[in-house]
Amino acid sequence: MKHKRKILVAFVSTAIVLSVAQVVFSTSFTTAGIDLNALQNEKKSIDKENMILGEDLYTKSSFTTIAQEAETEGFVQDPKSRITLSNTSAVAIAQ
């Protein structure tokens, strides 16, 4: 009888320990899942903002936009002030 009682106590103790371990692990995984979801949402937001900023950069750095800004600031295009090279020569000579 004592032997059966020891086995029963060991079985119940093991079941309780395993139940507590399951609760601890499931709580840990749930918290990690919530953190992961928050990080994924933040990444999506940053990716969207990055795309919008990239489009804004392309728009603002286009030649048309720069020319319009220059005209607004008072710069004028003078065809006489253009510099062109008509006689090109080698800059470096192979040795």
Sequence and secondary structure as in RCSB ss.txt:
>XXXX:A:sequence
MKHKRKILVAFVSTAIVLSVAQVVFSTSFTTAGIDLNALQNEKKSIDKENMILGEDLYTKSSFTTIAQEAETEGF
VQDPKSRITLSNTSAVAIAQ
>XXXX:A:secstr
 HHHHHHHHHHHHHHHHHHHHHHHHHHHHHHHHHHHHHHHHHHHHHHHHHHHHHHHHHHHTSHHHHHHHHHHTT 
   GGG    SS   SS   
